[in-house]
């Protein structure tokens, strides 16, 4: 079992403090969901864990099996087994989908143990079929000209091919119609197992109709203020966040801009 531990994490952008002491522990074999109003720091948490230079960690720690993640370069975090499914995936001209994924897979392997071309192609074809993706997308430049839904499916395709230890999926459901949501959810569900842990950031309970979380957390004002099981997500869908604010005496404000 591997463990990702976020302890008393404080993060700022320029002079604005966004995260104000986040504590979270995720084990492989678990799916966690983070929900919360806009501007509460959910996407900031994802970006800070993965080392986006815009976000400055002012105190606290992130460790992966005891190793200091914050001391790693961005590429080292990926090779260590962390994966970020982005809310707004970037377009990269000149690099095909297939080449990008094969390079990412081999970057996590020792020299001489690279995935063979035939095995890579077989796995890629199988995963693209699962995600109902046209095979020609493998040879298109990374996300270039893709629709919003195609970009989200492509993020899950990368997840399924790279097979990280921990995935952080930042609003992977945004902009998806119901059919695409089911397909993306199926891809994530296929990853579930004792060697994989996942943190899903979402605004909507609808995603959790297809992916059952083991733990649900609510973020407000830069902190995790409440945790529970899947029933917590259902209550949030039915009643909104006001009952949590009333229960915990939280004033109606946000911590600032989310990126």
C-alpha positions in Angstrom: 0.0 0.0 0.0 1.2 3.5 -0.9 0.1 6.7 1.0 -0.1 10.3 0.0 -0.2 12.6 3.0 -1.0 16.3 2.9 -0.3 18.0 6.2 -1.1 21.5 7.3 -0.6 22.8 3.7 -0.5 26.5 3.2 -0.3 28.0 -0.3 -0.4 31.5 -1.7 -0.6 33.2 -5.1 1.4 36.4 -5.0 0.2 38.0 -1.8 -3.1 36.1 -1.5 -3.2 33.1 0.8 -5.4 30.4 -0.8 -4.8 27.2 1.2 -4.9 27.7 5.0 -3.9 24.4 6.4 -5.2 21.5 4.3 -4.9 18.0 5.9 -5.7 14.9 3.8 -4.4 11.3 3.7 -5.1 9.1 0.7 -4.2 5.4 0.4 -4.0 3.3 -2.6 -7.2 1.3 -3.0 -9.3 4.4 -2.1 -11.2 7.0 -4.1 -11.6 10.4 -2.4 -13.8 13.3 -3.7 -13.4 16.9 -2.8 -16.3 19.2 -3.2 -16.9 22.9 -2.3 -18.0 26.3 -3.5 -16.1 28.1 -6.2 -12.9 29.9 -4.9 -12.3 27.6 -1.9 -8.9 26.3 -3.1 -9.7 22.9 -4.7 -7.8 23.5 -7.9 -5.1 25.3 -6.0 -4.6 22.1 -4.0 -4.2 20.0 -7.2 -1.7 22.5 -8.8 0.4 22.8 -5.6 0.8 19.1 -5.2 2.0 18.8 -8.8 4.4 21.7 -8.5 2.8 24.5 -10.6 5.3 27.5 -10.3 2.4 29.9 -9.9 1.6 28.5 -6.4 4.0 29.1 -3.5 3.9 26.6 -0.6 4.5 28.7 2.5 4.3 25.9 5.1 3.2 22.3 5.5 4.2 19.2 3.7 3.2 16.7 1.0 4.8 13.2 1.2 4.5 10.1 -0.9 5.4 7.0 1.1 7.5 9.3 3.3 9.3 11.0 0.4 9.1 14.8 0.3 7.1 15.6 -2.8 7.6 19.4 -2.5 11.4 18.9 -2.9 10.8 17.1 -6.3 10.8 18.8 -9.7 7.6 18.5 -11.6 8.9 15.6 -13.8 10.1 13.8 -10.7 6.7 13.9 -9.2 5.2 12.3 -12.3 7.9 9.6 -12.3 7.2 9.0 -8.6 3.7 8.1 -9.5 1.6 11.3 -9.4 -0.8 12.2 -12.2 -2.9 15.3 -12.7 -5.9 15.2 -15.0 -6.3 18.9 -15.7 -9.4 21.0 -15.8 -8.1 22.8 -18.9 -5.7 20.4 -20.7 -3.0 22.1 -22.8 -2.6 21.8 -26.5 0.9 20.8 -27.7 1.6 21.1 -31.4 4.1 18.7 -33.0 3.8 15.9 -30.4 1.3 13.2 -31.2 -0.9 11.6 -28.6 0.7 8.2 -29.0 4.3 9.6 -28.8 3.4 11.6 -25.7 2.0 8.6 -23.9 4.7 6.2 -24.8 7.3 8.6 -23.7 5.5 9.2 -20.4 5.3 5.4 -19.8 8.9 4.8 -20.5 10.0 7.8 -18.3 8.8 5.7 -15.3 10.7 2.6 -16.4 14.4 1.6 -16.1 16.6 1.8 -19.1 16.2 -1.5 -21.1 12.7 -2.1 -19.7 10.8 0.3 -22.0 7.4 -0.9 -23.3 7.6 -2.6 -26.7 5.9 -0.9 -29.6 3.5 -3.8 -30.2 2.4 -4.0 -26.5 1.9 -0.3 -26.4 -0.2 -0.3 -29.6 -2.4 -3.2 -28.3 -3.0 -1.5 -24.9 -3.7 1.9 -26.6 -6.2 0.4 -29.0 -8.0 -1.4 -26.1 -8.2 1.7 -23.9 -9.4 3.9 -26.8 -12.1 1.4 -27.5 -13.2 1.5 -23.9 -13.4 5.3 -24.0 -15.2 5.2 -27.4 -12.4 7.3 -29.0 -11.6 7.3 -32.7 -8.3 5.4 -33.4 -7.0 8.3 -35.5 -6.9 10.5 -32.4 -3.7 8.6 -31.4 -1.8 10.3 -34.3 -3.2 13.8 -33.8 -1.2 16.4 -32.0 -1.8 16.4 -28.3 -5.2 18.0 -27.7 -4.8 20.2 -30.7 -8.3 20.9 -32.2 -9.9 18.6 -29.7 -13.4 19.5 -28.3 -13.7 19.9 -24.6 -15.2 16.4 -24.3 -12.4 14.9 -26.4 -9.8 16.6 -24.2 -11.4 15.1 -21.0 -11.5 11.6 -22.6 -7.9 12.0 -23.6 -6.9 12.8 -20.0 -8.5 9.5 -18.9 -6.8 7.7 -21.8 -3.4 9.0 -20.5 -4.4 7.9 -17.0 -5.2 4.4 -18.1 -2.0 4.1 -20.2 0.4 5.6 -17.7 -1.0 3.8 -14.7 0.1 6.2 -11.9 0.0 5.4 -8.2 -2.1 8.4 -7.4 -4.3 10.5 -9.8 -5.7 13.9 -9.0 -8.6 14.6 -11.4 -9.5 18.3 -11.4 -13.1 18.7 -12.6 -12.8 15.9 -15.1 -16.6 16.0 -15.5 -16.9 19.7 -16.5 -18.4 20.2 -19.9 -19.3 16.5 -20.4 -22.7 15.4 -21.6 -24.3 12.4 -19.9 -23.0 9.9 -22.4 -19.4 11.2 -22.2 -19.7 11.3 -18.4 -20.5 7.6 -18.3 -17.6 6.7 -20.6 -15.1 8.8 -18.6 -16.4 7.3 -15.4 -16.0 3.7 -16.8 -12.3 4.5 -17.5 -11.7 5.7 -14.0 -13.6 2.7 -12.5 -11.3 0.3 -14.5 -8.3 1.8 -12.7 -9.7 1.0 -9.2 -7.6 -1.4 -7.3 -5.1 -1.9 -4.5 -2.3 -0.2 -6.4 -4.2 2.9 -7.3 -5.5 5.9 -5.4 -7.6 8.8 -6.7 -8.6 12.3 -5.6 -11.5 13.6 -7.6 -12.2 17.4 -7.5 -15.8 18.1 -8.6 -18.7 20.5 -8.1 -21.4 18.1 -8.9 -22.7 14.9 -7.3 -23.7 13.6 -10.7 -20.1 12.2 -11.3 -20.4 10.3 -8.1 -23.5 8.5 -9.4 -21.0 6.6 -11.6 -17.9 6.6 -9.4 -18.5 5.6 -5.8 -16.1 7.4 -3.5 -14.8 5.9 -0.3 -14.4 9.4 1.3 -16.0 12.7 0.5 -14.4 16.0 1.8 -15.8 19.5 1.7 -13.4 22.5 1.3 -14.3 26.0 2.4 -12.0 28.9 3.0 -8.9 27.0 2.1 -9.4 24.1 4.5 -11.1 20.7 4.6 -14.0 21.5 7.0 -16.0 18.2 6.8 -15.4 14.6 5.7 -17.8 11.7 5.3 -18.9 8.9 3.0 -20.9 9.0 -0.2 -24.0 10.1 1.7 -22.3 13.5 2.3 -22.2 14.2 -1.4 -25.9 13.3 -1.7 -26.8 15.7 1.1 -24.7 18.5 -0.5 -26.6 17.9 -3.8 -30.0 18.1 -2.0 -29.2 21.0 0.4 -26.3 22.9 -0.9 -23.5 24.2 1.4 -25.4 26.5 3.7 -26.1 23.8 6.2 -22.4 23.2 6.6 -21.7 26.9 7.0 -24.4 27.1 9.7 -23.3 23.9 11.4 -19.6 25.1 11.6 -20.3 28.8 12.0 -18.5 29.6 8.7 -19.0 33.1 7.3 -20.1 33.3 3.7 -16.9 34.2 1.9 -14.3 32.5 -0.3 -10.5 32.5 -0.1 -10.0 34.0 -3.6 -9.4 33.0 -7.1 -9.0 29.4 -8.1 -6.8 28.5 -11.0 
